Amino acid sequence: MDRAQLLLLTGVALFALGLAGVMVRRNALVMLMCMELMLNGVILTLVTFAQQTATIAGAVLALLIFVVAASEIGIAIPIVLLLSKQRRTLDVEAYRELKG
């Protein structure tokens, strides 16, 4: 198994672990962390393909994804903390009536 295959396998494993965490867990903060894990798996795969094709496009796209992920967490964490302070729980089922 060469290095590229190992990196791709690791990216797929990270994505699968994050997807399982989002589907199984009901804690809002854990779900956010699992979504970030999925995003990191995608970024690892992107960078691996960019390295294999010797292009800079994958690295630039990965940098843009990191910026979007950082802003997402910067907005999502305060919202979840305010909701948890109001509802006294991090269980996503408690936020069911917030659907629009």
Gaussian input, Z-matrix of N, CA and C with variables (Angstrom, degrees):
# hf/3-21g

backbone

0 1
 N
 C     1     B1
 C     2     B2     1     A1
 N     3     B3     2     A2     1     D1
 C     4     B4     3     A3     2     D2
 C     5     B5     4     A4     3     D3
 N     6     B6     5     A5     4     D4
 C     7     B7     6     A6     5     D5
 C     8     B8     7     A7     6     D6
 N     9     B9     8     A8     7     D7
 C    10    B10     9     A9     8     D8
 C    11    B11    10    A10     9     D9
 N    12    B12    11    A11    10    D10
 C    13    B13    12    A12    11    D11
 C    14    B14    13    A13    12    D12
 N    15    B15    14    A14    13    D13
 C    16    B16    15    A15    14    D14
 C    17    B17    16    A16    15    D15
 N    18    B18    17    A17    16    D16
 C    19    B19    18    A18    17    D17
 C    20    B20    19    A19    18    D18
 N    21    B21    20    A20    19    D19
 C    22    B22    21    A21    20    D20
 C    23    B23    22    A22    21    D21
 N    24    B24    23    A23    22    D22
 C    25    B25    24    A24    23    D23
 C    26    B26    25    A25    24    D24
 N    27    B27    26    A26    25    D25
 C    28    B28    27    A27    26    D26
 C    29    B29    28    A28    27    D27
 N    30    B30    29    A29    28    D28
 C    31    B31    30    A30    29    D29
 C    32    B32    31    A31    30    D30
 N    33    B33    32    A32    31    D31
 C    34    B34    33    A33    32    D32
 C    35    B35    34    A34    33    D33
 N    36    B36    35    A35    34    D34
 C    37    B37    36    A36    35    D35
 C    38    B38    37    A37    36    D36
 N    39    B39    38    A38    37    D37
 C    40    B40    39    A39    38    D38
 C    41    B41    40    A40    39    D39
 N    42    B42    41    A41    40    D40
 C    43    B43    42    A42    41    D41
 C    44    B44    43    A43    42    D42
 N    45    B45    44    A44    43    D43
 C    46    B46    45    A45    44    D44
 C    47    B47    46    A46    45    D45
 N    48    B48    47    A47    46    D46
 C    49    B49    48    A48    47    D47
 C    50    B50    49    A49    48    D48
 N    51    B51    50    A50    49    D49
 C    52    B52    51    A51    50    D50
 C    53    B53    52    A52    51    D51
 N    54    B54    53    A53    52    D52
 C    55    B55    54    A54    53    D53
 C    56    B56    55    A55    54    D54
 N    57    B57    56    A56    55    D55
 C    58    B58    57    A57    56    D56
 C    59    B59    58    A58    57    D57
 N    60    B60    59    A59    58    D58
 C    61    B61    60    A60    59    D59
 C    62    B62    61    A61    60    D60
 N    63    B63    62    A62    61    D61
 C    64    B64    63    A63    62    D62
 C    65    B65    64    A64    63    D63
 N    66    B66    65    A65    64    D64
 C    67    B67    66    A66    65    D65
 C    68    B68    67    A67    66    D66
 N    69    B69    68    A68    67    D67
 C    70    B70    69    A69    68    D68
 C    71    B71    70    A70    69    D69
 N    72    B72    71    A71    70    D70
 C    73    B73    72    A72    71    D71
 C    74    B74    73    A73    72    D72
 N    75    B75    74    A74    73    D73
 C    76    B76    75    A75    74    D74
 C    77    B77    76    A76    75    D75
 N    78    B78    77    A77    76    D76
 C    79    B79    78    A78    77    D77
 C    80    B80    79    A79    78    D78
 N    81    B81    80    A80    79    D79
 C    82    B82    81    A81    80    D80
 C    83    B83    82    A82    81    D81
 N    84    B84    83    A83    82    D82
 C    85    B85    84    A84    83    D83
 C    86    B86    85    A85    84    D84
 N    87    B87    86    A86    85    D85
 C    88    B88    87    A87    86    D86
 C    89    B89    88    A88    87    D87
 N    90    B90    89    A89    88    D88
 C    91    B91    90    A90    89    D89
 C    92    B92    91    A91    90    D90
 N    93    B93    92    A92    91    D91
 C    94    B94    93    A93    92    D92
 C    95    B95    94    A94    93    D93
 N    96    B96    95    A95    94    D94
 C    97    B97    96    A96    95    D95
 C    98    B98    97    A97    96    D96
 N    99    B99    98    A98    97    D97
 C   100   B100    99    A99    98    D98
 C   101   B101   100   A100    99    D99
 N   102   B102   101   A101   100   D100
 C   103   B103   102   A102   101   D101
 C   104   B104   103   A103   102   D102
 N   105   B105   104   A104   103   D103
 C   106   B106   105   A105   104   D104
 C   107   B107   106   A106   105   D105
 N   108   B108   107   A107   106   D106
 C   109   B109   108   A108   107   D107
 C   110   B110   109   A109   108   D108
 N   111   B111   110   A110   109   D109
 C   112   B112   111   A111   110   D110
 C   113   B113   112   A112   111   D111
 N   114   B114   113   A113   112   D112
 C   115   B115   114   A114   113   D113
 C   116   B116   115   A115   114   D114
 N   117   B117   116   A116   115   D115
 C   118   B118   117   A117   116   D116
 C   119   B119   118   A118   117   D117
 N   120   B120   119   A119   118   D118
 C   121   B121   120   A120   119   D119
 C   122   B122   121   A121   120   D120
 N   123   B123   122   A122   121   D121
 C   124   B124   123   A123   122   D122
 C   125   B125   124   A124   123   D123
 N   126   B126   125   A125   124   D124
 C   127   B127   126   A126   125   D125
 C   128   B128   127   A127   126   D126
 N   129   B129   128   A128   127   D127
 C   130   B130   129   A129   128   D128
 C   131   B131   130   A130   129   D129
 N   132   B132   131   A131   130   D130
 C   133   B133   132   A132   131   D131
 C   134   B134   133   A133   132   D132
 N   135   B135   134   A134   133   D133
 C   136   B136   135   A135   134   D134
 C   137   B137   136   A136   135   D135
 N   138   B138   137   A137   136   D136
 C   139   B139   138   A138   137   D137
 C   140   B140   139   A139   138   D138
 N   141   B141   140   A140   139   D139
 C   142   B142   141   A141   140   D140
 C   143   B143   142   A142   141   D141
 N   144   B144   143   A143   142   D142
 C   145   B145   144   A144   143   D143
 C   146   B146   145   A145   144   D144
 N   147   B147   146   A146   145   D145
 C   148   B148   147   A147   146   D146
 C   149   B149   148   A148   147   D147
 N   150   B150   149   A149   148   D148
 C   151   B151   150   A150   149   D149
 C   152   B152   151   A151   150   D150
 N   153   B153   152   A152   151   D151
 C   154   B154   153   A153   152   D152
 C   155   B155   154   A154   153   D153
 N   156   B156   155   A155   154   D154
 C   157   B157   156   A156   155   D155
 C   158   B158   157   A157   156   D156
 N   159   B159   158   A158   157   D157
 C   160   B160   159   A159   158   D158
 C   161   B161   160   A160   159   D159
 N   162   B162   161   A161   160   D160
 C   163   B163   162   A162   161   D161
 C   164   B164   163   A163   162   D162
 N   165   B165   164   A164   163   D163
 C   166   B166   165   A165   164   D164
 C   167   B167   166   A166   165   D165
 N   168   B168   167   A167   166   D166
 C   169   B169   168   A168   167   D167
 C   170   B170   169   A169   168   D168
 N   171   B171   170   A170   169   D169
 C   172   B172   171   A171   170   D170
 C   173   B173   172   A172   171   D171
 N   174   B174   173   A173   172   D172
 C   175   B175   174   A174   173   D173
 C   176   B176   175   A175   174   D174
 N   177   B177   176   A176   175   D175
 C   178   B178   177   A177   176   D176
 C   179   B179   178   A178   177   D177
 N   180   B180   179   A179   178   D178
 C   181   B181   180   A180   179   D179
 C   182   B182   181   A181   180   D180
 N   183   B183   182   A182   181   D181
 C   184   B184   183   A183   182   D182
 C   185   B185   184   A184   183   D183
 N   186   B186   185   A185   184   D184
 C   187   B187   186   A186   185   D185
 C   188   B188   187   A187   186   D186
 N   189   B189   188   A188   187   D187
 C   190   B190   189   A189   188   D188
 C   191   B191   190   A190   189   D189
 N   192   B192   191   A191   190   D190
 C   193   B193   192   A192   191   D191
 C   194   B194   193   A193   192   D192
 N   195   B195   194   A194   193   D193
 C   196   B196   195   A195   194   D194
 C   197   B197   196   A196   195   D195
 N   198   B198   197   A197   196   D196
 C   199   B199   198   A198   197   D197
 C   200   B200   199   A199   198   D198
 N   201   B201   200   A200   199   D199
 C   202   B202   201   A201   200   D200
 C   203   B203   202   A202   201   D201
 N   204   B204   203   A203   202   D202
 C   205   B205   204   A204   203   D203
 C   206   B206   205   A205   204   D204
 N   207   B207   206   A206   205   D205
 C   208   B208   207   A207   206   D206
 C   209   B209   208   A208   207   D207
 N   210   B210   209   A209   208   D208
 C   211   B211   210   A210   209   D209
 C   212   B212   211   A211   210   D210
 N   213   B213   212   A212   211   D211
 C   214   B214   213   A213   212   D212
 C   215   B215   214   A214   213   D213
 N   216   B216   215   A215   214   D214
 C   217   B217   216   A216   215   D215
 C   218   B218   217   A217   216   D216
 N   219   B219   218   A218   217   D217
 C   220   B220   219   A219   218   D218
 C   221   B221   220   A220   219   D219
 N   222   B222   221   A221   220   D220
 C   223   B223   222   A222   221   D221
 C   224   B224   223   A223   222   D222
 N   225   B225   224   A224   223   D223
 C   226   B226   225   A225   224   D224
 C   227   B227   226   A226   225   D225
 N   228   B228   227   A227   226   D226
 C   229   B229   228   A228   227   D227
 C   230   B230   229   A229   228   D228
 N   231   B231   230   A230   229   D229
 C   232   B232   231   A231   230   D230
 C   233   B233   232   A232   231   D231
 N   234   B234   233   A233   232   D232
 C   235   B235   234   A234   233   D233
 C   236   B236   235   A235   234   D234
 N   237   B237   236   A236   235   D235
 C   238   B238   237   A237   236   D236
 C   239   B239   238   A238   237   D237
 N   240   B240   239   A239   238   D238
 C   241   B241   240   A240   239   D239
 C   242   B242   241   A241   240   D240
 N   243   B243   242   A242   241   D241
 C   244   B244   243   A243   242   D242
 C   245   B245   244   A244   243   D243
 N   246   B246   245   A245   244   D244
 C   247   B247   246   A246   245   D245
 C   248   B248   247   A247   246   D246
 N   249   B249   248   A248   247   D247
 C   250   B250   249   A249   248   D248
 C   251   B251   250   A250   249   D249
 N   252   B252   251   A251   250   D250
 C   253   B253   252   A252   251   D251
 C   254   B254   253   A253   252   D252
 N   255   B255   254   A254   253   D253
 C   256   B256   255   A255   254   D254
 C   257   B257   256   A256   255   D255
 N   258   B258   257   A257   256   D256
 C   259   B259   258   A258   257   D257
 C   260   B260   259   A259   258   D258
 N   261   B261   260   A260   259   D259
 C   262   B262   261   A261   260   D260
 C   263   B263   262   A262   261   D261
 N   264   B264   263   A263   262   D262
 C   265   B265   264   A264   263   D263
 C   266   B266   265   A265   264   D264
 N   267   B267   266   A266   265   D265
 C   268   B268   267   A267   266   D266
 C   269   B269   268   A268   267   D267
 N   270   B270   269   A269   268   D268
 C   271   B271   270   A270   269   D269
 C   272   B272   271   A271   270   D270
 N   273   B273   272   A272   271   D271
 C   274   B274   273   A273   272   D272
 C   275   B275   274   A274   273   D273
 N   276   B276   275   A275   274   D274
 C   277   B277   276   A276   275   D275
 C   278   B278   277   A277   276   D276
 N   279   B279   278   A278   277   D277
 C   280   B280   279   A279   278   D278
 C   281   B281   280   A280   279   D279
 N   282   B282   281   A281   280   D280
 C   283   B283   282   A282   281   D281
 C   284   B284   283   A283   282   D282
 N   285   B285   284   A284   283   D283
 C   286   B286   285   A285   284   D284
 C   287   B287   286   A286   285   D285
 N   288   B288   287   A287   286   D286
 C   289   B289   288   A288   287   D287
 C   290   B290   289   A289   288   D288
 N   291   B291   290   A290   289   D289
 C   292   B292   291   A291   290   D290
 C   293   B293   292   A292   291   D291
 N   294   B294   293   A293   292   D292
 C   295   B295   294   A294   293   D293
 C   296   B296   295   A295   294   D294
 N   297   B297   296   A296   295   D295
 C   298   B298   297   A297   296   D296
 C   299   B299   298   A298   297   D297

   B1=1.4468
   B2=1.5265
   B3=1.3174
   B4=1.4585
   B5=1.5256
   B6=1.3217
   B7=1.4662
   B8=1.5307
   B9=1.3324
   B10=1.4628
   B11=1.5302
   B12=1.3090
   B13=1.4604
   B14=1.5205
   B15=1.3242
   B16=1.4591
   B17=1.5283
   B18=1.3434
   B19=1.4630
   B20=1.5247
   B21=1.3231
   B22=1.4654
   B23=1.5242
   B24=1.3103
   B25=1.4580
   B26=1.5277
   B27=1.3218
   B28=1.4640
   B29=1.5220
   B30=1.3380
   B31=1.4612
   B32=1.5093
   B33=1.3181
   B34=1.4681
   B35=1.5268
   B36=1.3300
   B37=1.4690
   B38=1.5287
   B39=1.3421
   B40=1.4624
   B41=1.5205
   B42=1.3276
   B43=1.4583
   B44=1.5248
   B45=1.3203
   B46=1.4688
   B47=1.5232
   B48=1.3227
   B49=1.4601
   B50=1.5293
   B51=1.3217
   B52=1.4615
   B53=1.5156
   B54=1.3318
   B55=1.4639
   B56=1.5216
   B57=1.3206
   B58=1.4642
   B59=1.5233
   B60=1.3258
   B61=1.4635
   B62=1.5139
   B63=1.3345
   B64=1.4659
   B65=1.5206
   B66=1.3260
   B67=1.4578
   B68=1.5247
   B69=1.3310
   B70=1.4653
   B71=1.5247
   B72=1.3108
   B73=1.4676
   B74=1.5158
   B75=1.3126
   B76=1.4604
   B77=1.5241
   B78=1.3191
   B79=1.4590
   B80=1.5267
   B81=1.3418
   B82=1.4608
   B83=1.5285
   B84=1.3206
   B85=1.4630
   B86=1.5208
   B87=1.3213
   B88=1.4628
   B89=1.5227
   B90=1.3200
   B91=1.4580
   B92=1.5246
   B93=1.3291
   B94=1.4627
   B95=1.5291
   B96=1.3269
   B97=1.4667
   B98=1.5262
   B99=1.3197
   B100=1.4666
   B101=1.5284
   B102=1.3343
   B103=1.4591
   B104=1.5232
   B105=1.3142
   B106=1.4604
   B107=1.5241
   B108=1.3148
   B109=1.4636
   B110=1.5307
   B111=1.3151
   B112=1.4571
   B113=1.5226
   B114=1.3109
   B115=1.4617
   B116=1.5224
   B117=1.3221
   B118=1.4601
   B119=1.5214
   B120=1.3275
   B121=1.4558
   B122=1.5249
   B123=1.3157
   B124=1.4647
   B125=1.5298
   B126=1.3205
   B127=1.4626
   B128=1.5235
   B129=1.3099
   B130=1.4594
   B131=1.5276
   B132=1.3219
   B133=1.4564
   B134=1.5320
   B135=1.3213
   B136=1.4617
   B137=1.5231
   B138=1.3128
   B139=1.4595
   B140=1.5270
   B141=1.3100
   B142=1.4644
   B143=1.5213
   B144=1.3310
   B145=1.4609
   B146=1.5267
   B147=1.3402
   B148=1.4554
   B149=1.5283
   B150=1.3171
   B151=1.4603
   B152=1.5266
   B153=1.3139
   B154=1.4627
   B155=1.5348
   B156=1.3267
   B157=1.4627
   B158=1.5228
   B159=1.3046
   B160=1.4687
   B161=1.5212
   B162=1.3414
   B163=1.4636
   B164=1.5213
   B165=1.3119
   B166=1.4614
   B167=1.5386
   B168=1.3243
   B169=1.4652
   B170=1.5294
   B171=1.3093
   B172=1.4624
   B173=1.5138
   B174=1.3393
   B175=1.4652
   B176=1.5266
   B177=1.3297
   B178=1.4716
   B179=1.5224
   B180=1.3255
   B181=1.4624
   B182=1.5241
   B183=1.3295
   B184=1.4642
   B185=1.5281
   B186=1.3204
   B187=1.4618
   B188=1.5224
   B189=1.3214
   B190=1.4665
   B191=1.5219
   B192=1.3205
   B193=1.4673
   B194=1.5261
   B195=1.3467
   B196=1.4665
   B197=1.5246
   B198=1.3234
   B199=1.4622
   B200=1.5226
   B201=1.3229
   B202=1.4680
   B203=1.5296
   B204=1.3347
   B205=1.4629
   B206=1.5278
   B207=1.3259
   B208=1.4665
   B209=1.5228
   B210=1.3194
   B211=1.4661
   B212=1.5287
   B213=1.3219
   B214=1.4590
   B215=1.5267
   B216=1.3044
   B217=1.4595
   B218=1.5244
   B219=1.3238
   B220=1.4692
   B221=1.5138
   B222=1.3158
   B223=1.4662
   B224=1.5317
   B225=1.3227
   B226=1.4677
   B227=1.5240
   B228=1.3267
   B229=1.4735
   B230=1.5335
   B231=1.3456
   B232=1.4754
   B233=1.5253
   B234=1.3407
   B235=1.4603
   B236=1.5213
   B237=1.3296
   B238=1.4687
   B239=1.5286
   B240=1.3150
   B241=1.4661
   B242=1.5224
   B243=1.3363
   B244=1.4665
   B245=1.5316
   B246=1.3221
   B247=1.4673
   B248=1.5227
   B249=1.3244
   B250=1.4636
   B251=1.5235
   B252=1.3162
   B253=1.4656
   B254=1.5260
   B255=1.3232
   B256=1.4631
   B257=1.5269
   B258=1.3280
   B259=1.4625
   B260=1.5238
   B261=1.3124
   B262=1.4682
   B263=1.5355
   B264=1.3423
   B265=1.4553
   B266=1.5270
   B267=1.3186
   B268=1.4649
   B269=1.5248
   B270=1.3275
   B271=1.4614
   B272=1.5264
   B273=1.3344
   B274=1.4614
   B275=1.5334
   B276=1.3075
   B277=1.4750
   B278=1.5292
   B279=1.3265
   B280=1.4650
   B281=1.5175
   B282=1.3354
   B283=1.4513
   B284=1.5263
   B285=1.3251
   B286=1.4657
   B287=1.5309
   B288=1.3300
   B289=1.4571
   B290=1.5290
   B291=1.3464
   B292=1.4545
   B293=1.5238
   B294=1.3362
   B295=1.4611
   B296=1.5189
   B297=1.3458
   B298=1.4641
   B299=1.4348
   A1=108.48
   A2=117.18
   A3=118.75
   A4=110.66
   A5=114.85
   A6=121.52
   A7=112.05
   A8=117.13
   A9=120.61
   A10=111.14
   A11=116.62
   A12=119.48
   A13=111.47
   A14=116.51
   A15=120.56
   A16=110.90
   A17=116.61
   A18=120.02
   A19=111.57
   A20=117.02
   A21=119.99
   A22=111.43
   A23=116.53
   A24=120.71
   A25=111.16
   A26=116.46
   A27=120.31
   A28=111.24
   A29=117.25
   A30=121.13
   A31=112.49
   A32=116.47
   A33=120.74
   A34=110.50
   A35=116.36
   A36=120.01
   A37=110.86
   A38=117.06
   A39=119.95
   A40=110.81
   A41=116.51
   A42=119.65
   A43=111.09
   A44=117.37
   A45=120.91
   A46=111.74
   A47=116.72
   A48=119.93
   A49=111.10
   A50=116.51
   A51=120.08
   A52=111.96
   A53=117.05
   A54=120.76
   A55=111.20
   A56=116.81
   A57=120.32
   A58=110.67
   A59=117.13
   A60=120.65
   A61=112.46
   A62=117.54
   A63=120.53
   A64=110.73
   A65=116.37
   A66=119.26
   A67=112.84
   A68=117.48
   A69=120.87
   A70=112.10
   A71=116.96
   A72=120.29
   A73=111.88
   A74=117.12
   A75=123.29
   A76=111.88
   A77=117.95
   A78=122.24
   A79=108.16
   A80=117.21
   A81=121.18
   A82=112.00
   A83=118.57
   A84=120.48
   A85=111.68
   A86=117.30
   A87=120.47
   A88=110.15
   A89=117.01
   A90=120.21
   A91=111.16
   A92=117.61
   A93=120.93
   A94=111.43
   A95=116.21
   A96=119.34
   A97=111.17
   A98=117.00
   A99=119.92
   A100=110.99
   A101=117.81
   A102=119.94
   A103=111.00
   A104=116.95
   A105=120.58
   A106=110.84
   A107=117.01
   A108=120.96
   A109=110.57
   A110=116.56
   A111=120.43
   A112=110.94
   A113=116.34
   A114=121.35
   A115=111.32
   A116=117.50
   A117=120.72
   A118=111.70
   A119=117.70
   A120=120.65
   A121=111.66
   A122=116.28
   A123=120.75
   A124=110.59
   A125=116.89
   A126=120.49
   A127=110.88
   A128=117.50
   A129=120.57
   A130=110.94
   A131=116.78
   A132=120.76
   A133=111.13
   A134=116.50
   A135=120.59
   A136=112.01
   A137=115.59
   A138=119.80
   A139=110.78
   A140=117.77
   A141=120.82
   A142=111.00
   A143=117.03
   A144=119.58
   A145=111.42
   A146=117.26
   A147=120.03
   A148=110.83
   A149=116.45
   A150=120.20
   A151=110.67
   A152=117.09
   A153=120.75
   A154=112.01
   A155=116.53
   A156=120.11
   A157=112.45
   A158=117.70
   A159=123.75
   A160=112.53
   A161=115.97
   A162=120.89
   A163=109.64
   A164=114.86
   A165=120.48
   A166=111.24
   A167=117.25
   A168=121.44
   A169=111.94
   A170=118.15
   A171=120.57
   A172=112.59
   A173=116.54
   A174=119.97
   A175=110.98
   A176=116.71
   A177=120.18
   A178=110.43
   A179=116.37
   A180=120.30
   A181=111.22
   A182=117.15
   A183=120.71
   A184=110.52
   A185=117.31
   A186=120.44
   A187=111.17
   A188=116.95
   A189=120.31
   A190=111.45
   A191=117.06
   A192=120.25
   A193=110.43
   A194=117.09
   A195=119.76
   A196=111.06
   A197=117.78
   A198=121.16
   A199=110.80
   A200=116.94
   A201=120.74
   A202=110.54
   A203=117.61
   A204=121.14
   A205=111.04
   A206=116.83
   A207=119.58
   A208=110.87
   A209=117.42
   A210=119.07
   A211=110.82
   A212=117.02
   A213=120.15
   A214=110.84
   A215=116.74
   A216=120.18
   A217=110.54
   A218=116.40
   A219=119.71
   A220=112.93
   A221=116.92
   A222=121.32
   A223=111.13
   A224=117.38
   A225=121.02
   A226=113.03
   A227=117.49
   A228=119.99
   A229=111.78
   A230=120.18
   A231=117.74
   A232=113.78
   A233=117.19
   A234=119.45
   A235=110.81
   A236=116.65
   A237=120.35
   A238=110.32
   A239=117.41
   A240=119.39
   A241=112.03
   A242=117.60
   A243=119.66
   A244=111.25
   A245=117.08
   A246=119.76
   A247=111.56
   A248=116.82
   A249=118.71
   A250=111.59
   A251=116.61
   A252=119.19
   A253=110.52
   A254=116.72
   A255=120.90
   A256=111.40
   A257=118.15
   A258=121.96
   A259=113.76
   A260=117.81
   A261=124.14
   A262=113.18
   A263=116.33
   A264=120.50
   A265=109.38
   A266=115.99
   A267=121.65
   A268=111.60
   A269=116.87
   A270=121.22
   A271=108.93
   A272=116.51
   A273=119.93
   A274=112.92
   A275=117.84
   A276=120.14
   A277=111.12
   A278=117.80
   A279=120.33
   A280=111.90
   A281=117.46
   A282=121.65
   A283=112.02
   A284=116.62
   A285=121.01
   A286=112.48
   A287=119.17
   A288=120.94
   A289=112.91
   A290=118.51
   A291=121.62
   A292=112.62
   A293=117.20
   A294=120.10
   A295=109.54
   A296=115.80
   A297=120.90
   A298=115.00
   D1=122.64
   D2=-179.15
   D3=-85.92
   D4=178.47
   D5=-172.94
   D6=-64.59
   D7=-41.00
   D8=-178.47
   D9=-64.03
   D10=-42.16
   D11=178.62
   D12=-65.14
   D13=-37.00
   D14=178.26
   D15=-66.01
   D16=-41.19
   D17=177.86
   D18=-66.58
   D19=-39.92
   D20=177.41
   D21=-65.45
   D22=-40.85
   D23=177.06
   D24=-63.07
   D25=-39.80
   D26=177.19
   D27=-65.41
   D28=-40.72
   D29=176.98
   D30=-62.29
   D31=-42.25
   D32=178.20
   D33=-66.46
   D34=-39.59
   D35=179.06
   D36=-65.01
   D37=-41.70
   D38=177.46
   D39=-62.19
   D40=-44.00
   D41=179.65
   D42=-63.69
   D43=-44.00
   D44=-179.39
   D45=-65.36
   D46=-39.37
   D47=178.16
   D48=-65.55
   D49=-41.01
   D50=177.04
   D51=-65.72
   D52=-41.17
   D53=178.94
   D54=-64.16
   D55=-41.40
   D56=176.88
   D57=-63.50
   D58=-39.81
   D59=178.86
   D60=-64.80
   D61=-39.25
   D62=178.69
   D63=-67.84
   D64=-37.82
   D65=-177.08
   D66=-76.68
   D67=-30.57
   D68=-174.13
   D69=-91.53
   D70=-45.20
   D71=-173.28
   D72=-81.18
   D73=151.86
   D74=178.89
   D75=-116.75
   D76=2.02
   D77=178.63
   D78=-82.01
   D79=128.32
   D80=-173.96
   D81=-63.58
   D82=-41.08
   D83=-179.72
   D84=-68.97
   D85=-38.77
   D86=177.42
   D87=-66.15
   D88=-37.50
   D89=177.47
   D90=-64.48
   D91=-39.67
   D92=176.08
   D93=-62.70
   D94=-42.35
   D95=178.38
   D96=-64.97
   D97=-38.05
   D98=179.01
   D99=-68.04
   D100=-35.12
   D101=175.69
   D102=-65.50
   D103=-37.52
   D104=175.67
   D105=-65.57
   D106=-36.21
   D107=176.70
   D108=-63.97
   D109=-40.89
   D110=176.00
   D111=-62.36
   D112=-42.86
   D113=179.18
   D114=-62.86
   D115=-39.55
   D116=178.02
   D117=-66.65
   D118=-34.12
   D119=175.09
   D120=-64.32
   D121=-40.65
   D122=177.64
   D123=-66.02
   D124=-41.84
   D125=179.76
   D126=-64.60
   D127=-41.47
   D128=177.93
   D129=-61.42
   D130=-40.93
   D131=177.72
   D132=-65.51
   D133=-42.33
   D134=178.28
   D135=-60.04
   D136=-47.28
   D137=-178.80
   D138=-66.18
   D139=-35.85
   D140=177.50
   D141=-64.17
   D142=-44.91
   D143=177.72
   D144=-66.00
   D145=-36.65
   D146=177.79
   D147=-64.85
   D148=-37.16
   D149=178.02
   D150=-67.69
   D151=-39.48
   D152=-179.21
   D153=-67.42
   D154=-35.60
   D155=-179.01
   D156=-91.42
   D157=-4.28
   D158=179.62
   D159=58.49
   D160=42.07
   D161=176.11
   D162=-118.32
   D163=160.03
   D164=-179.46
   D165=-94.79
   D166=-9.97
   D167=-175.07
   D168=-60.93
   D169=-40.47
   D170=179.70
   D171=-65.46
   D172=-38.89
   D173=178.93
   D174=-68.40
   D175=-38.48
   D176=177.70
   D177=-65.66
   D178=-42.61
   D179=177.95
   D180=-63.86
   D181=-38.50
   D182=177.76
   D183=-64.19
   D184=-39.77
   D185=177.43
   D186=-63.48
   D187=-41.81
   D188=177.46
   D189=-64.54
   D190=-38.13
   D191=178.06
   D192=-65.61
   D193=-39.22
   D194=176.51
   D195=-61.06
   D196=-40.65
   D197=179.53
   D198=-64.83
   D199=-44.04
   D200=178.54
   D201=-64.76
   D202=-40.54
   D203=-179.90
   D204=-65.59
   D205=-39.35
   D206=179.12
   D207=-66.22
   D208=-40.81
   D209=178.62
   D210=-70.20
   D211=-34.44
   D212=177.15
   D213=-62.50
   D214=-45.64
   D215=179.26
   D216=-67.81
   D217=-36.79
   D218=177.90
   D219=-62.43
   D220=-27.08
   D221=178.64
   D222=-94.38
   D223=-39.28
   D224=-173.46
   D225=-72.20
   D226=-40.47
   D227=-177.70
   D228=-61.17
   D229=-48.38
   D230=177.52
   D231=-62.45
   D232=-35.03
   D233=177.73
   D234=-64.46
   D235=-45.79
   D236=179.44
   D237=-63.96
   D238=-40.39
   D239=179.68
   D240=-66.23
   D241=-38.22
   D242=176.34
   D243=-66.75
   D244=-41.01
   D245=177.46
   D246=-65.76
   D247=-38.27
   D248=179.55
   D249=-70.11
   D250=-31.25
   D251=175.96
   D252=-68.76
   D253=-37.12
   D254=-179.32
   D255=-74.26
   D256=-43.58
   D257=-175.64
   D258=-93.43
   D259=-12.50
   D260=-179.41
   D261=64.57
   D262=25.76
   D263=177.05
   D264=-154.28
   D265=156.88
   D266=174.76
   D267=-105.74
   D268=5.61
   D269=-179.91
   D270=-72.12
   D271=128.71
   D272=-176.53
   D273=-69.45
   D274=-18.81
   D275=177.34
   D276=-68.65
   D277=-23.74
   D278=178.84
   D279=-72.53
   D280=-14.17
   D281=-177.80
   D282=-102.10
   D283=16.45
   D284=-175.10
   D285=-61.43
   D286=-36.76
   D287=-177.47
   D288=-75.98
   D289=-1.75
   D290=177.13
   D291=-82.74
   D292=-4.97
   D293=-179.51
   D294=-62.39
   D295=140.57
   D296=-175.49
   D297=-96.56

